[in-house]
Amino acid sequence: MAQSNITKAFKALSKKGYFARQNFWCCQSCAWSAMTDEQAEKTVFYHQQDADDLRERGTCHLAWSGNGQEIVDVLKENDIEVDWDGSDSTRIKITV
């Protein structure tokens, strides 16, 4: 059920124009490098290391660019617990 909520949230973010990917590349550096400049302007993702945390602990941090509050709102609309300090330089923590 929780993974399904994440999938629903990422689909909703895609509809809002985000490059939204789950389990995307091995790490944050590789994931950012794999994106086009256009994709990197408005994106949200977690990478394979984050996916491990999600499976093991039920929590992970999302890398993102664009409108952080919009991303948080979509996550919450899909029943995902969110912890974010509102800073553009901070990853968004989710708990499922």
C-alpha positions, 0 to 999 in steps of 0.5 A: 500500500505505501509503495503504491502511494509513492507511485501515485504521488510520482505519477501526479508530479509527472502530470505537473511537469516534473521529471519524477523517478523512483529508484533512479540510478545508483546515487544522487551524483549519477542521477543528476548527471544522467538528466538533461538540463531541462529535466534537472530544472523540475525534478524529483527522485530517489536513487537506489541507495534511497530505495534500500533505506525505504525498504529497510526503514520505511523512510528515504530522502528525495532529491528535487528541484522546482517548487518544493512546496508543490512537491510536498503538497502532492506527497501529502495528498497521497498520504505520505508523511513528509519532513522538510524545512522549506529550504531549497538546499534540503532534501525532502524526507518521506516516511511510509 
